[in-house]
């Protein structure tokens, strides 16, 4: 099953770190997924997220306001 992953954030260092971790996990674990960066503040607010970065997997907010570890991302995608 292909995952749709959205990373909500305006491009701050934490948002960039989350993006790197998610992309690394997808590549290393051979996970079928697409990654979309949502940087527009109005689009982020539509998800009712007030602290970024946030990780949305298949339209479910899984993490917000912090950078996850690789192991956390692996667990969320398995």
N, C-alpha and C positions, 0 to 999 in steps of 0.2 A: 504494500500500500504506500503510495506516495504521500509524503507529508507536505503541507504548505506552512512554511515558517515565516513569520513576520517579526522583524526587530523594530521596535518603536523607540525612536530617539532622534535627537536633533543633530547628531554628529559629534557629541562630546567624546572625550577619551574613553569613558566607561562604555558608551555605545559602540565605539570602534572595537574595544576589547571583546564585548559580547559577540559582535559580528565575526571576529576572527575565531573565537572559540567554537561557535556554531559551525562555521565553514570547515574548520579543522576536523571536528567530530564527524560531519557528513562525509568528508573525504576519507578519513581514516577508517571509519566503520562501514563504508560503502552503503550508506543510507540513501534511499530514493527520496529526494526532497528538493523543493525549490525554496530559495531564500529571497525575501523581499524586504527592503529597507523602507520604513515609513518615517519620513522626516518632517512632514508638514504638521505643524502643531495642531491644526484643526482636525486632521485625521487621527492624531494620537488621542485627542480629547474624546473623539467618538468611541474609543475603546474604554473610556472612563478611567484612564491612567493619568495620574498626576505626578508620578515620579518615574523617571526613565533611568536606565534603559529598561524596556519590558520585552519579554519573549512571549510570542503568541504562536501556538502550535495548533493547526487545524481549527482556528478561530477560538481557542481557549487560552486565556491569559494564564501562563504557567509561572512566570517570574516577573517581578517588577521592582525597580529601585536598586538593583544590585547586579553584579556580574556573577554568573554561575560558574561552577567548576566544570571541567570537561565531563567528569563522572555524572554530575547532575543532568547535563544535557543528554548524555548517552541514556540514562535511565528514563528520561522523558520521551525519548524517541524510540525506545524498544517496546 
